[in-house]
Amino acid sequence: MMNKQYTPYFASLLCALVLSSCGGGGGGDATTPTVTPPVTPPSTVTISGTISFDKVRQTSTSNPALNYTVIDVLPAAGIVVEAINSSDAVIANTITDSNGNYSVELPANTSIRIRAKAQLLDDNWNFKVTDNTNSDALYVLDGQSANTGTGNSSRDLHADSGWGGSAYTTTRAAAPFAMLDVVFTGIQQIIAVDSTTTFPAAEIRWSINNRPSSGALTDGDINTSFFTITNGLPTIYILGAENVDTDEYDEDVVAHEWGHYIESQLSRSDSIGGNHGLTDHLDMRVAFSEGLGNALSGVINGDSFYVDSFGPQQANGFALDLETKSNFSPNGWFSEDTIQSLLFDISDNNNEGQDTLSLGMAGLINVLTSPSYKESTALTSIFTFAESFKTVDAANSVGLDNLLGANNINSDSAFATGETNNAFRNNILPIYTPVSVGGSAVNVCSTKVDGEDNKLGNFRFITVDIPVRRQYDIAVIGTTGLANSDPDFFVTRQGQLLFVGGSGDLNVENGSVTLDPGIHVISLVEFLNNDDDNTTGGVSCFDLSVI
């Protein structure tokens, strides 16, 4: 029998079949196949985007009408953004940057919506816009619910003005963010002066129902845009009645009221509030507060024109130039117009006439927040500001003197020592009358020649230097003037109200109060000059003594 012979081909085939028994001979090594592992879905994804709002502009700096053909799209800076799941739970939150951008990390494959809240929030501030006609509910802007998926994505939100061409036809979603934008600008300017500034929490209460009528605030009857303290909470009410008066886009109005917040919360305000106008002769406390509010609006918004729109389609209004006093305004320490012009001149870069100062926000805020101003024993006024200014910024004293002189203000003493401007009226000077404990009574007169409540001469101011802590008796007796006068008095120290004498007794008022050492101010008024009834009141003179 012949031996079988195997060709190389068959040898290779055998090696392929029986790898363990073959080697060499050109068969080569075995190659292990590559196996691709399964892809693990990400557990989280990033959602980012931009929050923006419509800003309706005035027609021009001198024309207050809202121009709905010029609507800027601006970033909503510094506001709270939340991611909310299908159970209405907040699963992530963040704050937009100065460009309105936000970014949050969220679970993948989860249904969420993005919410922008009308709230500026930081470790040092918390400002909200709420609806006073809806249980003070916070305004929010919600996006559509959608699945986060398995990859990063973008979701933008935009708050529309709601303007439909000749009227508001959809939700006015942009309004709350427009007001917060003014506040955010003011915050940035103040922290640029002092980065450690802490702003107490506050609310802006706005509604489309807020109208210039008297009644319940919860119904929208707010009368006008104004600042107040509500149960300890600083609160700004803003008008929103379409075709009557809306202020949400009137950035000067918003800044003015926020200026009252700044004065009240970061500084000190002794203002008694009330109605006021550029042509009024005002109580010095009111004149300073309202003039400061207007000056701050110009500084914050970077414009010397203060504008306010109102009327049908918001097409009317008024404009005033902070650089130029009205020909119909009085000139002096009792004039809102004078004060706003003087304070704005301290800050702005446009120097004219006697104005040589360009100190910006620092020129005001450094004085207002200084101990010399906040702790002054005098009432807040342009005089208190002037004395404190020279303590804080002595290098610019001459510049301030020039502005005071140009505005017919003749004293830089907190107690108005040497002031000679009496507005061509009787019973105005001296602004402060000193009385000695146990000494002779001093005689002062309350008048209403310029109106009631908060006008020049309604209140007269008496100072008393208390030597030791004990109880003191204050007596007021009518001397001349109204036959049935009703004197009232208020005792304050460094802006703190310590006692009110307001019994309603005719021709007399008495009170006993324990006082600490130091200078106190007694504000004396004829009630009939402070009762909001123009048919009553007149000149009433009183003797006041402290024993």
C-alpha positions in Angstrom: 0.0 0.0 0.0 1.2 3.4 -0.8 1.7 6.0 1.9 -0.6 9.0 1.7 1.1 12.3 0.8 -0.5 15.6 2.1 -0.2 18.8 0.1 0.5 22.1 2.0 -3.1 23.1 1.3 -4.5 20.2 3.3 -1.9 20.7 6.0 -3.2 24.3 6.4 -6.7 23.1 6.5 -5.9 20.7 9.3 -4.2 23.4 11.3 -7.3 25.5 10.9 -9.4 22.7 12.3 -7.1 21.6 15.0 -5.3 24.7 16.2 -3.9 23.0 19.3 -1.9 20.5 17.4 -0.4 22.7 14.7 2.3 25.3 14.8 4.7 27.0 12.4 4.5 26.1 8.8 3.2 29.6 7.9 -0.1 29.1 9.7 0.2 32.4 11.7 -1.3 33.5 15.1 -5.0 33.8 15.9 -6.6 37.3 16.1 -9.3 38.0 18.9 -12.3 39.8 17.5 -13.0 43.4 18.9 -16.2 43.7 20.9 -17.7 47.3 21.3 -19.2 47.7 24.8 -22.7 49.1 25.1 -23.0 53.0 25.4 -24.0 54.1 28.9 -26.5 57.1 28.7 -25.3 60.2 30.6 -27.0 60.7 34.0 -27.0 64.5 33.7 -27.1 67.1 30.9 -26.7 70.8 30.8 -29.5 73.2 29.9 -28.4 76.7 29.1 -29.8 79.8 27.5 -30.6 83.5 27.8 -33.4 85.3 29.5 -34.5 88.6 27.9 -37.3 91.1 28.0 -38.8 93.9 25.9 -37.8 97.4 26.9 -40.1 100.1 25.5 -38.3 103.4 25.1 -39.5 107.0 25.4 -39.7 108.8 22.1 -36.7 111.0 23.1 -35.0 112.4 26.2 -37.3 115.4 26.1 -40.4 113.5 24.9 -41.9 111.2 27.5 -44.3 109.3 25.2 -43.7 105.6 25.1 -42.6 104.7 21.5 -43.8 101.1 20.8 -42.0 101.2 17.5 -38.7 101.3 19.4 -38.5 98.2 21.6 -35.1 97.0 22.7 -34.5 93.4 23.6 -32.4 93.5 26.8 -30.9 90.8 28.9 -32.6 90.1 32.3 -29.5 90.3 34.5 -29.1 89.0 38.0 -32.5 87.2 38.1 -33.4 83.8 39.5 -33.8 80.9 37.1 -35.3 77.6 38.1 -35.8 74.2 36.5 -39.1 72.6 37.5 -40.1 69.0 37.0 -43.5 67.5 36.2 -44.3 67.4 39.9 -43.7 71.2 40.2 -40.6 70.7 42.3 -37.6 72.9 41.8 -34.7 70.6 40.9 -32.1 73.2 40.1 -31.7 77.0 40.2 -29.2 79.6 39.3 -28.8 83.4 38.7 -28.4 85.0 35.3 -25.1 86.8 34.5 -24.9 90.4 33.3 -25.8 89.2 29.8 -28.9 87.3 30.9 -27.2 83.9 30.4 -27.9 80.9 32.7 -26.8 77.3 32.9 -28.1 74.4 35.0 -27.1 70.7 35.3 -30.2 68.5 35.2 -31.1 64.7 35.2 -31.2 63.3 31.7 -34.4 62.1 30.2 -36.5 64.2 32.6 -39.4 66.4 31.7 -38.8 69.9 33.0 -39.6 73.5 32.3 -37.4 76.6 32.8 -38.8 79.4 34.9 -37.5 83.0 35.2 -38.6 84.7 38.3 -39.0 88.4 38.7 -36.4 88.4 41.5 -32.9 89.8 41.9 -31.1 87.6 44.3 -27.6 87.7 45.8 -26.0 87.2 49.2 -26.4 91.0 49.6 -29.8 91.7 48.1 -33.2 90.3 47.4 -35.7 92.4 45.3 -39.0 91.0 44.0 -41.7 92.2 41.8 -45.1 91.1 43.1 -48.8 91.7 42.3 -50.5 93.6 45.0 -53.9 92.8 43.5 -53.1 89.0 43.6 -52.1 88.3 47.2 -48.6 89.7 46.4 -47.8 86.8 44.1 -44.4 86.8 42.6 -44.3 87.4 38.8 -42.7 84.5 36.8 -42.0 83.6 33.2 -42.5 79.9 32.4 -41.2 78.0 29.4 -42.7 74.9 27.9 -42.2 71.5 29.5 -39.8 69.3 27.5 -37.6 66.3 28.0 -34.0 67.0 28.8 -32.9 64.2 26.5 -29.4 62.7 26.6 -27.4 65.7 25.3 -26.8 69.3 26.3 -29.3 71.7 24.9 -30.4 75.4 24.9 -33.6 77.0 26.0 -34.1 80.8 25.8 -37.0 82.7 27.5 -38.2 86.1 26.3 -40.7 88.3 28.2 -42.8 90.2 25.6 -44.2 93.7 26.1 -47.7 92.5 25.2 -48.2 95.5 22.9 -50.5 94.6 19.9 -50.1 97.8 17.8 -52.6 100.1 19.4 -53.2 98.5 22.8 -51.9 95.7 25.1 -53.3 92.5 23.7 -51.3 89.8 25.5 -49.7 89.4 28.9 -47.4 92.3 29.8 -44.7 89.8 30.8 -41.8 92.2 30.3 -42.9 94.8 32.8 -41.5 93.2 36.0 -38.2 92.6 34.4 -38.0 96.1 33.0 -38.3 97.5 36.6 -35.8 95.1 38.0 -33.3 96.2 35.3 -33.4 99.7 36.7 -32.8 98.4 40.2 -30.0 96.1 39.0 -28.3 99.1 37.4 -28.5 101.1 40.6 -27.1 98.2 42.7 -24.1 97.9 40.4 -23.3 101.6 40.7 -23.5 101.5 44.5 -21.4 98.4 44.9 -18.8 99.9 42.6 -18.5 102.6 45.3 -18.6 100.1 48.2 -18.6 96.4 47.4 -19.6 95.5 51.0 -23.0 97.2 50.7 -25.9 95.1 51.9 -29.3 95.9 50.6 -32.3 95.0 52.9 -34.9 92.9 51.1 -37.7 94.8 49.4 -40.6 94.4 47.0 -41.9 96.3 44.0 -45.6 95.9 43.8 -47.0 96.4 40.4 -50.2 95.4 38.7 -52.1 96.3 35.5 -54.8 97.3 37.9 -52.7 99.9 39.8 -54.3 103.2 39.0 -54.2 106.8 40.2 -57.2 106.6 42.5 -57.8 106.3 46.3 -58.9 103.1 47.9 -57.5 99.8 48.8 -54.0 99.0 47.7 -55.1 95.4 47.2 -57.6 96.6 44.6 -55.0 98.6 42.8 -56.1 102.0 44.1 -52.6 103.2 44.8 -53.1 106.9 43.8 -49.5 107.3 42.5 -46.2 105.4 42.4 -44.7 105.7 45.8 -42.4 104.2 48.4 -43.4 103.1 51.9 -42.7 100.6 54.6 -45.2 97.8 54.9 -45.0 95.8 58.1 -41.3 96.4 58.2 -40.8 95.6 54.5 -39.5 98.4 52.2 -42.1 98.5 49.4 -42.5 100.4 46.2 -45.9 100.6 44.5 -45.8 101.3 40.7 -48.7 102.4 38.5 -49.8 100.1 35.6 -53.2 101.3 34.4 -53.1 101.3 30.6 -54.3 104.5 28.9 -54.2 106.2 32.3 -50.8 106.0 33.8 -48.2 103.2 33.5 -44.8 103.6 35.1 -43.1 100.2 34.5 -41.2 101.6 31.5 -40.7 105.1 33.0 -37.3 104.2 34.4 -36.9 107.6 36.0 -40.0 107.0 38.1 -38.8 103.6 39.1 -35.4 104.9 40.0 -36.9 107.9 41.9 -38.9 105.5 44.1 -35.9 103.2 44.5 -34.0 106.3 45.5 -36.4 106.6 48.5 -35.5 103.0 49.3 -31.8 103.9 49.3 -32.4 106.9 51.4 -34.5 105.0 53.9 -32.5 101.8 54.1 -28.9 102.7 53.4 -29.0 106.2 54.7 -31.7 108.0 56.7 -34.8 109.9 55.9 -36.8 112.2 58.1 -39.2 113.1 55.3 -42.9 113.3 56.2 -43.9 112.6 52.6 -47.1 113.9 51.0 -47.9 115.7 47.7 -45.1 117.8 46.2 -44.2 119.6 43.0 -41.4 121.6 41.5 -43.1 124.9 42.1 -43.9 124.2 45.7 -42.3 125.7 48.8 -41.8 122.6 50.8 -40.9 121.4 54.3 -37.1 121.1 54.1 -37.2 117.4 54.8 -39.6 116.8 51.9 -37.7 119.1 49.6 -34.4 117.2 50.2 -35.9 113.7 49.9 -37.8 114.4 46.7 -34.9 116.3 45.1 -32.6 113.5 46.0 -34.9 110.9 44.4 -34.9 112.8 41.2 -31.1 113.4 41.3 -30.5 109.6 41.8 -32.8 108.8 38.9 -30.5 110.9 36.7 -27.4 109.3 38.1 -28.7 105.7 37.8 -30.1 106.1 34.3 -27.3 108.3 33.0 -29.5 111.1 31.7 -30.3 114.6 32.9 -33.9 114.4 31.6 -36.5 113.0 34.0 -39.4 111.8 31.9 -42.8 110.3 32.9 -45.4 109.0 30.4 -49.1 108.7 30.8 -52.5 109.1 29.0 -54.1 107.3 26.1 -51.6 104.8 24.6 -49.1 106.2 27.0 -48.5 109.0 24.4 -48.5 111.9 26.8 -46.4 113.0 29.8 -43.8 115.5 31.0 -40.1 115.9 30.9 -37.8 118.0 33.1 -34.1 118.7 32.8 -32.2 118.2 36.0 -29.6 120.6 34.8 -32.0 123.5 34.4 -34.4 124.8 37.1 -37.8 125.8 36.1 -38.5 129.6 35.9 -41.6 129.0 38.0 -39.7 127.1 40.8 -38.6 128.8 44.0 -34.8 128.9 44.7 -33.5 127.7 48.0 -33.4 125.0 50.7 -37.2 124.5 50.5 -37.3 123.8 46.8 -37.3 120.2 45.4 -36.2 121.7 42.0 -33.2 123.4 43.6 -32.2 120.3 45.5 -32.4 118.0 42.6 -30.3 120.3 40.4 -27.7 120.9 43.1 -27.3 117.1 43.9 -27.2 116.2 40.2 -24.5 118.8 39.6 -22.4 117.2 42.3 -22.6 113.9 40.4 -22.8 114.5 36.6 -19.9 115.1 34.2 -21.4 118.2 32.6 -20.0 121.2 34.4 -21.6 124.5 33.8 -21.9 127.8 35.7 -20.8 127.4 39.2 -20.6 123.6 38.9 -17.1 122.2 39.0 -17.9 118.8 40.5 -18.2 115.5 38.7 -18.2 112.9 41.5 -20.6 110.3 40.1 -22.6 108.1 42.4 -19.8 108.2 45.0 -20.4 112.0 45.4 -23.8 111.2 46.9 -23.7 107.7 48.4 -20.5 108.3 50.4 -22.2 111.2 52.1 -25.6 109.6 52.6 -24.1 106.5 54.2 -21.6 108.3 56.3 -22.0 108.3 60.2 -21.9 112.1 60.1 -25.1 112.2 58.1 -26.9 109.1 59.4 -26.2 110.0 63.1 -26.7 113.8 62.8 -28.8 115.3 65.6 -30.3 117.7 63.0 -33.1 116.7 60.7 -32.3 115.4 57.2 -32.1 118.4 54.8 -29.7 120.0 52.4 -28.0 121.5 55.4 -27.3 118.2 57.0 -26.0 116.9 53.6 -23.8 119.9 53.2 -22.1 119.6 56.6 -21.6 115.9 56.1 -20.2 116.4 52.6 -17.5 118.6 54.0 -16.6 116.0 56.6 -16.5 113.2 54.0 -14.9 115.1 51.1 -13.2 118.2 52.4 -11.1 118.5 49.3 -14.3 119.4 47.3 -15.7 121.9 49.9 -15.1 124.9 47.6 -17.0 123.2 44.8 -19.9 122.5 47.1 -19.8 126.1 48.4 -20.1 127.4 44.9 -23.2 125.3 44.2 -24.8 126.3 47.5 -24.3 129.9 46.8 -25.6 129.6 43.2 -28.8 128.1 44.6 -29.3 130.7 47.3 -28.5 128.4 50.1 -26.5 130.3 52.6 -25.5 127.8 55.3 -23.4 124.6 55.4 -24.3 123.9 59.0 -26.6 121.0 59.8 -28.7 123.3 61.9 -28.8 126.0 59.2 -26.8 128.5 61.2 -26.7 131.8 59.4 -29.3 131.0 56.8 -30.9 134.2 55.5 -33.2 132.9 52.7 -36.8 133.2 54.1 -38.5 132.7 50.7 -39.9 136.3 51.2 -42.2 134.9 54.0 -42.7 135.6 57.6 -42.4 133.1 60.4 -39.7 131.0 58.6 -36.4 131.9 60.1 -34.5 130.9 62.1 -35.0 127.3 60.8 -34.1 126.0 64.3 -35.0 127.8 67.4 -33.1 126.7 70.6 -34.9 126.4 73.9 -33.1 125.8 77.3 -34.2 123.3 79.8 -35.8 125.3 82.6 -35.3 128.5 80.7 -37.7 130.9 79.1 -40.3 129.7 76.6 -39.6 130.3 73.0 -42.3 131.6 70.6 -42.7 130.2 67.1 -45.6 130.3 64.6 -47.0 127.7 62.2 -48.3 129.0 58.9 -50.0 127.7 55.8 -49.2 130.4 53.3 -47.9 127.8 50.8 -50.4 125.1 51.6 -50.9 122.3 54.1 -49.4 119.2 55.5 -45.8 119.3 54.2 -45.3 122.8 53.0 -42.9 125.5 54.1 -43.8 126.9 57.5 -46.3 124.2 58.5 -43.8 122.8 60.9 -41.4 124.8 63.1 -38.3 123.2 64.6 -37.0 123.7 68.2 -33.8 122.3 69.5 -33.1 121.4 73.1 -29.9 120.1 74.6 -30.7 117.5 77.3 -28.1 117.5 80.1 -29.0 114.3 82.0 -31.3 111.3 81.6 -34.6 112.0 83.3 -38.2 112.8 82.6 -38.9 116.1 81.0 -42.1 118.1 80.7 -42.8 119.8 77.4 -45.6 122.5 77.4 -47.1 124.3 74.4 -49.5 127.2 74.9 -51.2 129.2 72.1 -50.5 132.9 72.2 -51.7 134.6 69.0 -53.4 133.7 65.8 -56.2 131.2 65.5 -58.7 131.4 68.4 -59.1 127.7 68.6 -55.7 126.4 67.8 -54.6 122.8 68.2 -50.8 122.5 68.7 -49.1 119.1 68.2 -45.4 118.3 68.6 -43.0 115.5 67.8 -39.8 114.8 69.7 -37.0 113.1 67.8 -33.3 112.3 68.2 -31.1 111.4 65.3 -34.2 110.7 63.3 -35.9 108.4 65.8 -39.4 109.4 67.0 -39.5 109.4 70.8 -42.7 111.1 71.7 -45.9 112.5 70.1 -48.0 115.2 71.8 -51.3 115.2 69.9 -54.1 115.2 72.3 -56.5 117.5 70.4 -56.8 119.9 73.4 -57.5 123.4 72.2 -54.7 126.0 72.5 -52.4 123.8 74.6 -50.4 120.6 74.4 -48.4 118.9 77.2 -46.3 115.8 77.4 -43.8 114.1 79.6 -41.0 111.9 78.2 -37.8 110.4 79.5 -34.9 111.7 77.4 -31.2 110.8 77.2 -28.4 113.4 77.1 -27.9 115.2 73.8 -29.6 117.4 71.3 -33.2 116.7 70.5 -35.5 118.3 67.9 -39.1 119.2 68.6 -41.2 119.6 65.5 -44.2 121.8 66.3 -47.2 122.2 64.1 -50.7 123.6 64.1 -52.9 120.6 63.5 -55.3 122.7 61.4 -52.4 123.3 59.0 -51.8 119.6 58.8 -55.3 118.2 58.5 -55.6 118.1 54.7 -58.5 120.6 54.9 -57.7 123.8 53.0 -60.7 125.5 54.6 -59.1 125.5 58.1 -55.9 126.7 59.6 -53.8 129.8 59.3 -51.2 131.5 61.4 -50.9 130.1 64.9 -48.2 131.2 67.4 -47.1 129.2 70.4 -44.9 129.4 73.5 -42.9 126.2 74.0 -41.0 125.4 77.2 -39.1 122.4 78.5 -38.7 121.8 82.2 
